[in-house]
Amino acid sequence: MTSPLNPSGKKHRVDKAWMRAHTNDHYVTEAKRLGYRSRAAFKLIELAEKDRLFRPGMTVVDLGSAPGSWSQVLRERLGPSARIVALDSLPMDPVRGVQFIQADFREEEGMVALTEALSGRKVDLVVSDLAPNLSGVASADQARSVYLGELAVDFSTHWLQPGGDLVVKAFQGEGFSEFQRTMQGHFDKVYVRKPKASRDKSREVFLVGKGHVAV
């Protein structure tokens, strides 16, 4: 017998299937075992190992940081002398040794708060897991995603040390190639990476810019 709120019963079955896959997900299980706040931690770990992004004592900005798994990885891998500033419009539980700013990166107040936190100190690495709130309209969501990526690149061009690196989330689709070319104008090398922890069906990839070229 179907519920009057769910006459077909289909959505419930889909939700149960998603929950079963999520619960059985290797990376979800590992994240719980190791104390990471989300499976996304393993995306950054793989990117960092493949492209040699980490070294002790770095200054790093973590954009779109909530719930905090990337900040956890940064603190764990970079050591106590590293300076890590994280920003998100959503709240984030504290990560020891990470300065968190709750602000919207798209708004002037967010940029002002981030600038004040850096106190003029240049950055060695910027990591951006920023993603738009999905509207369900594919073209609009893709445009918002590209815009967030462009903001991350623009911030990086002003704050990265010469030779610094950028990791930015992107989604394959309209505007992706143009965005990739934009990054190539600011870095010696730009790689498109699909970490194993990214879901197979997702269009999510990460662009890794190596060696910021100061203009």
Beta strands, then each sheet from edge to edge (+ up, - down):
strand 1: 59-63
strand 2: 83-88
strand 3: 98-102
strand 4: 123-128
strand 5: 160-171
strand 6: 187-193
strand 7: 204-212
sheet 1: 3+ 2+ 1+ 4+ 5+ 7- 6+
end
